Amino acid sequence: MAIKRAEFVVYGNVQGVGFRYFVYRKANSLNLCGFVKNMYDGTVLVVAEGPEENIALLFEQLRIGPPHAYVFKVEVEYFPPTNEFKKFEIR
C-alpha cells in the first residue's frame, strides 16, 4: 500500500459552513494525518498523508462537501510523504 501526500485547495462556498469539521471527520475515519485550514482568499487548504486509496476517498468527499457547502472545484497536487504529522487537525 503506497503512502502519499496530497495538497488540496477547495474552491466555492466552503468557509462558515462546517467544511473544516467535515474534512476533519472524514480524514480521521480514513486514518489520514495532516491538517485542514481556511485561507485568506476564501479557499480551504487540506494537506493529507496516508494510503493512496484513502487519499482518493478523501478527494471524492472534498468534491461533495457538507450539506451547506458549494464546492466549485478542487485542485490537488501529489508529493512524497514527509511524515511530519502524527494526527489530523484543524488549523
C-alpha positions in Angstrom: 0.0 0.0 0.0 1.7 3.2 -1.2 1.8 6.2 1.2 1.2 9.6 -0.5 0.9 13.2 0.4 -1.8 15.3 -1.2 -2.3 19.0 -1.0 -5.8 20.1 -1.9 -7.2 23.6 -2.5 -11.0 23.6 -2.3 -12.9 26.5 -4.0 -16.5 27.6 -3.6 -18.7 28.4 -0.6 -16.5 26.4 1.8 -16.0 28.8 4.7 -18.5 29.2 7.5 -20.4 26.1 6.6 -18.7 23.4 8.7 -16.3 22.4 5.9 -13.2 22.1 8.1 -15.0 19.9 10.6 -16.4 17.8 7.8 -12.9 17.2 6.4 -11.5 16.5 9.9 -14.1 13.8 10.5 -13.6 12.2 7.0 -9.8 12.3 7.3 -9.8 10.7 10.8 -12.2 8.0 9.6 -9.7 7.2 6.8 -6.7 7.2 9.1 -5.1 10.1 7.4 -2.6 12.6 9.0 -2.3 16.3 8.2 -4.5 19.4 8.5 -7.3 21.5 7.2 -7.1 25.3 7.2 -9.2 28.2 6.0 -7.2 30.5 3.7 -7.5 34.3 3.4 -8.7 34.1 -0.2 -11.8 32.1 0.8 -10.5 28.7 -0.1 -9.8 25.7 2.2 -6.4 24.1 2.2 -6.2 20.4 3.0 -2.9 18.6 3.4 -3.2 14.8 3.9 -0.8 11.9 4.2 -1.7 8.2 4.1 -2.5 5.3 2.0 -3.1 6.2 -1.7 -6.6 4.6 -1.7 -7.6 6.6 1.4 -6.3 9.8 -0.2 -8.5 9.1 -3.2 -11.5 8.5 -1.0 -10.9 11.9 0.7 -10.7 13.6 -2.7 -14.1 12.2 -3.6 -15.6 13.6 -0.3 -13.9 17.0 -0.8 -15.7 17.4 -4.1 -19.0 16.8 -2.3 -18.5 18.7 1.0 -21.0 19.0 3.8 -24.7 19.9 3.2 -24.4 23.7 3.3 -21.2 23.9 1.2 -21.0 24.5 -2.5 -17.7 23.1 -4.0 -16.8 24.8 -7.3 -13.6 22.9 -7.8 -10.8 21.0 -6.0 -7.2 21.3 -7.1 -4.7 18.6 -6.0 -1.0 18.1 -6.1 0.8 15.0 -5.0 4.1 14.8 -3.3 6.3 12.2 -1.5 5.2 11.9 2.2 7.2 13.9 4.7 5.9 12.0 7.8 5.7 15.3 9.7 2.2 14.7 11.0 1.1 12.3 13.8 -2.6 13.1 13.5 -5.1 15.1 11.5 -6.0 18.5 12.9 -7.9 21.7 12.2 -5.7 24.8 12.0 
